[in-house]
């Protein structure tokens, strides 16, 4: 449950948000055309992309590149409330802010990860705390102030232990890669995205995406993705103690019954019987 939500807009888009959430709380989000810096003032969370998983605690933060994420805000004995500060890093807005001075630290990007945990820093903590004054006095916030705050955050990250992370992030934002169909499918294989969403990420129409995919994999996107998700499910059944519903969710199935039916069709056993047969063996 969201208890409180404040935000500052820039050029018609939410740039900085402060959100207070009652745990437990789960959500899936897709940063299709932006990166994001998230600072956890209170509460810890497990953030998942299609390839990675990071546990973030009080006073820690993450940089999320364009992509899809599932966040699990758990209820802990030490805290039932989450207080989160979010900076949305839109390429077009960053280009506008840096229109006269593209950062000198922009270099070719080789980093393929989507989640980068930011090392704890007292300087960044003080910067985040200083923003509370503006949330308490929103009438003082202007576009010029928001420009300065984004630049201040970028400089603090570059001058801290996170220089490699922020350099890579800027490289991706200012020199965006043309994602291939193969990359998009690989990056979002276990995300809850439709074929239309995947096509948008690849900057293709749905018909072109389907045709390209068929030529590349000799299968339809729906069949291929389901097969890969079920294959991953067999691995999780063998090596993890996750429940059947947790495995269904982690492999991109929204409905446990649908997952079980699909699994039985593919492997001629229910997920539970499949797991039991492995234990016996």
Phi, psi and omega in degrees: 000132177274119183271326181205144182214119175236148180208156174242128181262150176219125181053039176079008180235149176292121183257314179230132179230145171238122187233132174249124187234137174273125179277157357281155183205133179235143174207153174246133178223154180234107175274080188288321185235033181201161166253175186209137173250121183239126179246128180264104177286327181210136180095155177235152187218159174251119183249129183241135164251186180295337185243340191226167176213132179227137172263123183243130184246180179310135176079002178252166183212166179223151169253123179249122175282174178306129181164186181250142185220150172240125180244134180244104180267104189270157177269118180247158181296332182277340183200134176248000184237141176247136173235117190233136174249129185238127171251119176271123184252088180277131179305318183293323179289320177295322177296323178293315180298322182256028185300329182261357186203074176303127186308138182290344183271008177287122181225165177303137184263132175241355183284122182262355182286156181254331179248125175236116179287134182266129180300141179301141183211128178297328181294314179294322178300315179296322178298314179298316180297326181294337180289341180301326179302320182283330174291329176282336181229065186299340180293344180273352185277130178230169177300321181295319178296318179296322175302313182296322181292320177296316178298321180297316178299314180300317181293321179296320179292318181294324183274358180260196178289357186261017186302319181295321180296310185289328176298315178296319180299312180298322179300318179294323184285319184269342176230067186299141178276147171276104183289133176278164177302318182298317180295316182299314181296318180296316183291332187238025185301323184252015177269154181275067181244143178279169176299324177298319178297316180297320178298319179297320179296327179273000180059044179230157171289161181298318181295318179293320178299312181298318181293317179296318180297315180299317179295325186279319186248357182054041180198163176280154178303318183298314180294315182297312183296317179298318180297317180293322179294319179292323177298317177294324179298320179297323179294315181293324177297327183277324190248352184240166176255016179298148176288167179300317179294323178295319178294319178302314182293316183293338180260012171096006177267129179276336186240122183295322180297318178295320177300313182297318179295316180296319180296316181295322177297321184280322189241003176061021175213151172289159178304320181295314180293322177301314179296319179297321180295328177291322180293319179296318181295000000 
